[in-house]
Amino acid sequence: MDFVSFCRGHGIIIDQTPPIGVWKRYRTEDHPNKKNGAVKWMGTYGFVQNHALDTAVSVWQSDKPDGKFEKFIRAATDKTQETQERAAKKAAWILNQCELFTHEYFLRKGFPDERGNVWFKDNGKILVIPMRIGTRLVGCQMITEQGEKKFLFGQKTSGAEFVFDNKGPNYWCEGYATALSLRMILKSMKRRYTIHVCFSAHNMQKLAKDGYVIADNDASQTGEKAAKQIGLPYFMPPDVNDDFNDYHRKVGILKAGLSLTKSLRL
């Protein structure tokens, strides 16, 4: 894989090899109006970070590496692995401090009785969503009472997910609130499900294999583009800037369920 393709694999919008030896900022698929992508090309190796998704720098190496840089590349790769391991340990520690509790985020999203992992920190409540690759905990998403979201510094986000497993077909979505709405509606329809929270459209593209996609209706069309590239049956709310939770709260369980059934041919 060449360096430009490697950058695109991280959701960075780039058409040609950047100048050598300097950090350059680029737009990203998830946030095309912001230059959240950082890229540095060094000829036979390079560095890439999508600041909206990645909490650590990824290292690219040419298929024909220059031997004098191999030691440097190994050191950079080892450092990335160390930061990811520290983040995984911190996530485990944070989850150990949590209590099952209600949260303001649930209330705003239409689930006043929902409980989740809540970390009581500095006189505030942080909702903690575990993120795993397979069964391995790699980090977490933390949501404040004001709805601000962030990942742990250095954690691995690519390929990570949170799953509601009811031993049914796979449903792939970006956000936790979307998953809560989807779970409620599928339960009301007495349908089994396995709902994967992917945390971004770009990560959803990496993870989705079979089943159904629930896309966000972004003004940038990022969600719809991801759904089309995945190639599975998908549902997307009709109004721009809405996700499935917004749609569910606007139209109610019955209409949201009927729309889902019609679009996905359930």
For each residue, the residues with C-beta under 8 A, 3 or more apart:
1: 5 6 9 60
2: 5 6 17
3: 6 7 17 41 46 60 62
4: 7 8 14 15 16 17
5: 1 2 8 9
6: 1 2 3 9 10 46 48 58 60
7: 3 4 10 12 14 26 37 39 48
8: 4 5 11 12 13 14
9: 1 5 6
10: 6 7 37 48 49 50 53 54 58 158 202
11: 8 28 29 30 37 50 52 53 200 202
12: 7 8 26 27 28 29 37 39 48 50
13: 8 26 27 28 29 32 37
14: 4 7 8 18 26 37 39
15: 4
16: 4
17: 2 3 4 41
18: 14 22 24 39 40 41
19: 22 24 41
20: 41 42 43
21: 40 41 42
22: 18 19 40
23: 38 39 40
24: 18 19 38 39 40
25: 35 36 37 38 39
26: 7 12 13 14 35 37 38 39
27: 12 13 31 32 33 34 35 36 37
28: 11 12 13 31 32 34 35 36 37 50 52 53 202
29: 11 12 13 32 201 202 222 225 226
30: 11 36 50 52 53 200 201 202 222
31: 27 28 34 36 52 220
32: 13 27 28 29 220 222
33: 27 220
34: 27 28 31 52
35: 25 26 27 28
36: 25 27 28 30 31 50 51 52
37: 7 10 11 12 13 14 25 26 27 28 48 49 50 51
38: 23 24 25 26 47 48 49 50 51
39: 7 12 14 18 23 24 25 26 46 47 48
40: 18 21 22 23 24 46 47
41: 3 17 18 19 20 21 46
42: 20 21 45 46 47 69
43: 20 62 66
44: 61 62 64 65 66 69
45: 42 59 60 61 62 65 66 69 72 73
46: 3 6 39 40 41 42 59 60
47: 38 39 40 42 57 58 59 60 76
48: 6 7 10 12 37 38 39 54 57 58 60
49: 10 37 38 54 56 57 58
50: 10 11 12 28 30 36 37 38 53 54 202
51: 36 37 38 54
52: 11 28 30 31 34 36 200
53: 10 11 28 30 50 157 158 199 200 202 203
54: 10 48 49 50 51 57 58 157 158
55: 87 139 151 152 153 154 155 156 157
56: 49 80 83 84 154 155 156
57: 47 48 49 54 76 80
58: 6 10 47 48 49 54 80
59: 45 46 47 73 76 77 80
60: 1 3 6 45 46 47 48
61: 44 45 65 73
62: 3 43 44 45 65 66
63:
64: 44
65: 44 45 61 62 69 70 73
66: 43 44 45 62 69 70
67: 70
68: 71
69: 42 44 45 65 66 72 73
70: 65 66 67 73 74
71: 68 74 75
72: 45 69 75 76
73: 45 59 61 65 69 70 76 77
74: 70 71 77 78
75: 71 72 78 79
76: 47 57 59 72 73 79 80
77: 59 73 74 80 81
78: 74 75 81 82
79: 75 76 82 83
80: 56 57 58 59 76 77 83 84 154
81: 77 78 84 85
82: 78 79 85 86
83: 56 79 80 86 87 153 154
84: 56 80 81 87 88 138 154 155 156
85: 81 82 88 89
86: 82 83 89 90 154
87: 55 83 84 90 91 138 139 152 153 154 155 156
88: 84 85 91 92 136 137 138 139 155 156
89: 85 86 92 93
90: 86 87 93 94 152
91: 87 88 94 95 130 131 137 138 139 140 152 155
92: 88 89 95 96 137
93: 89 90 96 97
94: 90 91 97 98 119 128 140 142
95: 91 92 98 117 128 130 137 140
96: 92 93
97: 93 94 119 120
98: 94 95 117 118 119 128
99: 117 118 120
100: 115 116 117 118
101: 115 116 118 125
102: 106 107 112 113 114 115 118
103: 106 107 114 116 118 125 127 143 145
104: 107 108 125 145 146 147
105: 108 109 127 143 145 147 177
106: 102 103 109 111 112 114 115 116 127 180
107: 102 103 104 111 112
108: 104 105 147
109: 105 106 177 180 181 245 249
110: 181 245 248 249
111: 106 107 114 180 184
112: 102 106 107
113: 102
114: 102 103 106 111 180
115: 100 101 102 106 118
116: 100 101 103 106 127 128 129
117: 95 98 99 100 127 128 129 130
118: 98 99 100 101 102 103 115 125 126 127 128
119: 94 97 98 125 126 127 128 142
120: 97 99 124 125 126
121: 124 125 126
122:
123:
124: 120 121 144 145
125: 101 103 104 118 119 120 121 145
126: 118 119 120 121 142 143 144 145
127: 103 105 106 116 117 118 119 142 143 144
128: 94 95 98 116 117 118 119 140 141 142
129: 116 117 140 141 142 143 162 176 197
130: 91 95 117 137 140 162
131: 91 137 138 139 140 141 151 155 157 160 161 162 199
132: 135 136 137 138 160 161 162 163
133: 136 138 156 159 160 161
134:
135: 132
136: 88 132 133
137: 88 91 92 95 130 131 132
138: 84 87 88 91 131 132 133 155 156 157 160
139: 55 87 88 91 131 151 152 155 156 157 160
140: 91 94 95 128 129 130 131 151 152 155
141: 128 129 131 149 150 151 162 176 199
142: 94 119 126 127 128 129 149 150 151 152
143: 103 105 126 127 129 147 148 149 176
144: 124 126 127 147 148 149
145: 103 104 105 124 125 126
146: 104
147: 104 105 108 143 144
148: 143 144
149: 141 142 143 144
150: 141 142
151: 55 131 139 140 141 142 155 157
152: 55 87 90 91 139 140 142 155
153: 55 83 87
154: 55 56 80 83 84 86 87
155: 55 56 84 87 88 91 131 138 139 140 151 152 160
156: 55 56 84 87 88 133 138 139 159 160
157: 53 54 55 131 138 139 151 160 199 200 203
158: 10 53 54 203 206
159: 133 156 203 206 207
160: 131 132 133 138 139 155 156 157 199 203
161: 131 132 133 196 197 198 199 203 207
162: 129 130 131 132 141 176 179 196 197 199
163: 132 194 195 196 197
164: 179 183 193 194 195 197
165: 194
166: 183 186 192 193 194 195
167: 192 194
168: 186 191 192 193 194
169: 192 193 194 211 212
170: 194 196 208 209 210 211 212
171: 182 186 193 194 195 196 211 212 213 214
172: 196 198 204 207 208 211 212 213 214 230 232
173: 178 179 182 195 196 197 198 204 213 214 215 244
174: 178 197 198 199 200 201 204 215 216 223 243
175: 178 179 197 199 216 243 245
176: 129 141 143 162 179 180 197
177: 105 109 180 181 243 245
178: 173 174 175 181 182 197 214 216 243 244 245
179: 162 164 173 175 176 182 183 195 197
180: 106 109 111 114 176 177 183 184 245
181: 109 110 177 178 184 185 244 245 247 248 249 256
182: 171 173 178 179 185 186 193 195 214 244 260
183: 164 166 179 180 186 187 193 195
184: 111 180 181 187 188 248 253
185: 181 182 188 189 248 253 256 257 260
186: 166 168 171 182 183 189 191 192 193 195
187: 183 184 190 191
188: 184 185 253 257
189: 185 186 257 261 266
190: 187
191: 168 186 187 266
192: 166 167 168 169 186
193: 164 166 168 169 171 182 183 186
194: 163 164 165 166 167 168 169 170 171 211
195: 163 164 166 171 173 179 182 183 186
196: 161 162 163 170 171 172 173 204 207 208
197: 129 161 162 163 164 173 174 175 176 178 179
198: 161 172 173 174 201 203 204 207 208
199: 53 131 141 157 160 161 162 174 175 203
200: 11 30 52 53 157 174 203 204
201: 29 30 174 198 204 205 215 216 218 222 223 225 226
202: 10 11 28 29 30 50 53 205 206 226
203: 53 157 158 159 160 161 198 199 200 206 207
204: 172 173 174 196 198 200 201 207 208 213 226 230
205: 201 202 208 226 229 230
206: 158 159 202 203
207: 159 161 172 196 198 203 204
208: 170 172 196 198 204 205 211 213 230 232
209: 170
210: 170 232
211: 169 170 171 172 194 208 232
212: 169 170 171 172 232 233 234 235 264
213: 171 172 173 204 208 226 227 230 232 233 234 235
214: 171 172 173 178 182 234 235 236 244
215: 173 174 201 223 224 226 227 234 235 236
216: 174 175 178 201 222 223 236 237 242 243 244
217: 223 224 236 237 238 239 240 241 242 243
218: 201 221 222 223 224 240 241
219: 240 241
220: 31 32 33
221: 218 224 225
222: 29 30 32 201 216 218 225 226
223: 174 201 215 216 217 218 226 227 236
224: 215 217 218 221 227 228 236
225: 29 201 221 222 228 229
226: 29 201 202 204 205 213 215 222 223 229 230
227: 213 215 223 224 230 232 234 236
228: 224 225 231 234
229: 205 225 226
230: 172 204 205 208 213 226 227 234
231: 228
232: 172 208 210 211 212 213 227
233: 212 213 263 264 265
234: 212 213 214 215 227 228 230 263 264
235: 212 213 214 215 244 259 260 263 264
236: 214 215 216 217 223 224 227
237: 216 217 242 243 244 246 247
238: 217 242 247
239: 217 242 246 247 250
240: 217 218 219
241: 217 218 219 246
242: 216 217 237 238 239 246 247 250
243: 174 175 177 178 216 217 237 246 247
244: 173 178 181 182 214 216 235 237 247 248 256
245: 109 110 175 177 178 180 181 248 249
246: 237 239 241 242 243 249 250
247: 181 237 238 239 242 243 244 250 251 256 259
248: 110 181 184 185 244 245 251 252 253 256
249: 109 110 181 245 246
250: 239 242 246 247
251: 247 248 255 256 259
252: 248 255 256
253: 184 185 188 248 256 257
254: 257 258
255: 251 252 258 259
256: 181 185 244 247 248 251 252 253 259 260
257: 185 188 189 253 254 260 261
258: 254 255 261 262
259: 235 247 251 255 256 262 263
260: 182 185 235 256 257 263 264 266
261: 189 257 258 264 265 266
262: 258 259 265
263: 233 234 235 259 260
264: 212 233 234 235 260 261
265: 233 261 262
266: 189 191 260 261
